[in-house]
Amino acid sequence: MTRTRLSAALLVVVLAALAGIACGFLWLLVAQPAQWLYTEQGLVLDEAAAGHQFGIVAWFVVIGGVAGLIGGWAVERWRTQDGWILVPLVVVAGLVAGLLCSRVGLAFGPPDPAGVTGIEVGDRVPLRFTLDAFSPMLSWVIGGLLGLAASVYVRPAAPRDSAGDSSDDGVGDADQIVR
């Protein structure tokens, strides 16, 4: 890998990290955390609140998919000449962005409900912004790879050099039959 490719790859990962941090704050803004209800038995999550718990993960997946799609498209347009090396680069950048987004949600979101003190029966405590599985993180990678593939797919084909064929039918010399 040349120095130019290495510095471009490093720049892509740093930009992905910054985008992941920004998306983490966006995630905090748009996702509504579930509210635990404090009862005599402890913290309880009712059915309506469970839907909000799913919403936290759903918003993470949507934000990651869209950000990955845009990022994968942009990387391919910027570094087309790098070819196949863009695939692992987009995977690494997507994982870095997704990890940082989830860490922003964890660090700046509501605290762990079990650690909240001074609550009384009937009070509501917001659920923490956490991911219970690794699979939502893959939305960043899948979105990036889809953006990369879409960018390659819609790119116009490079002009072909047709050795001696004056017709421009896209077939080249294969259409000449020798008898």
N, C-alpha and C positions, 0 to 999 in steps of 0.2 A: 504494500500500500504506500503510495507516494505521500510526501509531506502535505501536499495540497488536499488530497483525499482525507488524510487523517485530521487535518485542521477543519475541514468541512464537516466531517463526521462529529468531531467534538462540538462544533458550533450547533449542529442539529440537536445533539443531546442536551446542550445547555439551553437552547431555545425551547425544547420540549419540557425541560424542568421548569422554566419560567411559565410556560403555558399551563403546566400541571398545577402550579401554585395559584395562578390566576383562576383556573377552573375550579380549584378547591374553594375559593371564596365565592365563586358563582354558585357552586353546589350548596354552600351554606345559605345563600340568599333565596334560592328557589325551592329547596326541599323543606317540607314541613315535618319536623320530627314528631314521632308518636308521643303521646302524653301518658305516662304511668300514673295510675290513681293510687294514692296511699290510703290503705284501709287498716283495720285492726290486724289483719293477717300479714300485712306488708304491702309491697308494691304489686299492683295488678294491672295487666294490660288487657283492656276489653277489646271486643271485636272491631269496633270503629277505629280504635287506636292502632290495631294491628295492620290496617290498611295503610296508615301513615308510615309504619315501619317498612313495609314493602316499597313505599314511595321514595324513601331515602336511597335505597339500592337502585330503584328504577331511574331516578334522576342521575345518579352516578353513571349508570350505563349509557343513558342518552347523551349526557355531556361528554363522556369519554368517546362514544362512537362518532359524534359530530366533530369533536376536536381532532380525533385520529384521522377521520376522513379528510378534513381540511389539511392537516399536517402531512399525511401521506401524499396527497395531490401536490402540495407545494414542494416537498422534497424531490419528487420525481421531476417536476418542471424545472427546478433549480439545478439538479445534479443528474440529468439524463445520461450524460456521458459515463457515469460510474456503473451503469448496468446492474447486474445481479447483486452487487454489494449493498444496494439500497434496501434489499429485503431484510437482512439482519439488522441494518441500521434503523429501519422503521420499527422493528420488533423491540429493540433496546430502547429507543426513544419513547415508544408507547408504554413500556413497562415503567420507565423512569417517571413519565408524566402521570401515569395512573397512581403510582406509589406516592408521589408527592401530593397529588390531589387528595388521596385518602388520608394522608398525614395532616394536611391542613384542616380537613373536616374533624379529625380527631382532636387536634390541638386547640382549635378556635371554636369548636362547637360546644354544645352543652356538656357538663361534666357527667361522670358515671352516676346514674340514679341511686345506686346502692351507697355511694359515698356522700350524698347530700344530707346535711344535718339541719335540724330546726324545722322540720316539716310536721304538719298535723294531719289528722285523719280528714280526708276529703281534698287535700291539696294534690295538685298535679305536678309531675316532674317530667321534663322532656327526656326523650331517649337520646342516647349518645349517637353521633354519626360514625358508625362502624360498619365494616363489611364482615359478614360471618364466613365468607368463602373467598377463594381466589378467583373464581369464574367472573365476577363483575369486572375485575381488573383486565380481563382479556378483551373487553369491549374497546379499550384504547388500541390494542394491537390489531384486532380484527378491523376496526375502522381505518387504521393507518394502512393496512395491507389492501383494503378495498379501495381507498383513495389512490394508492400507488398503482394498482391494477387498472382502475378507471382512467387514470391519466395516461397510462401506456396505451390503453385501448383506443382512446379518442385521438391520440396523436396521429397526424397524417403520416403516411408511409414515406420513407426517404426515397428520393428519385433513384431509379435503377439505371445503371449504365448498360445500354443495349449495344453490344459489340457489333457495329456495322448494320444494324437493322434500322432503317429509316422510318418505319411505321411506329407509331406510339400507341400500340394496342395493349400494352402492359404484359405481353407474353414474351417478348424478346425474340431470340432466334429459334425457339422451339416450334414456331408455327410454319417454318420453312420445311417443305417435304422434298426429299431428294428421290428422284425416280431413275 
